[in-house]
Amino acid sequence: MRAVYQRVWEATVSTGQCEPRRIGRGLLLFLGVEREDDEKEADWLLEKVLRTRCFEDAEGRMNLSLQDIGGELMVISQFTLFGSLRKGTRPSFNRSADPGEAERLYERFAQAAAERLGRPVPTGFFACPMRIAAVNDGPVTLVLDTRRKDF
């Protein structure tokens, strides 16, 4: 699994046909699921995201986690995080999980996050074109990969 997450003041996601989903201060997370991923990767990634100290404390140092500040989390599925341009200029997505398995792990990740945070975790619209807007805070953008833990 791969996550790209940004510290935000607020974020919204919509399809243009449904009521937008919103969060306030917290993290906007784009989640890619790779072919070999399973629950073990999802659990590791969630733990790391929730414990990432990327919010400032009273001294202005990044010492506080999403849980420490009572922040919100939005999770958006993004298979293109496993796009490869190794062989040209048209991305190949053959490392991305099949849609059924990707959706299952994506939903599991969001549900586990909601349980850990004690509040709903808004998600994107799986396999739909979306409009995503965010007011970045910082900006602070981080990348985690369950296969390359030194990312």
Secondary structure, 3 states (H helix, E strand, C coil): CEEEEEEEEEEEEECCCCCCEEECCEEEEEEECECCCCHHHHHHHHHHHHHCCCEECCCCCEEECHHHHCCEEEEEECHHHHCECCCCCCCECCCECCHHHHHHHHHHHHHHHHHHHCCCCCECCCCCCCEEEEEEEEEEEEEEECCCCCC
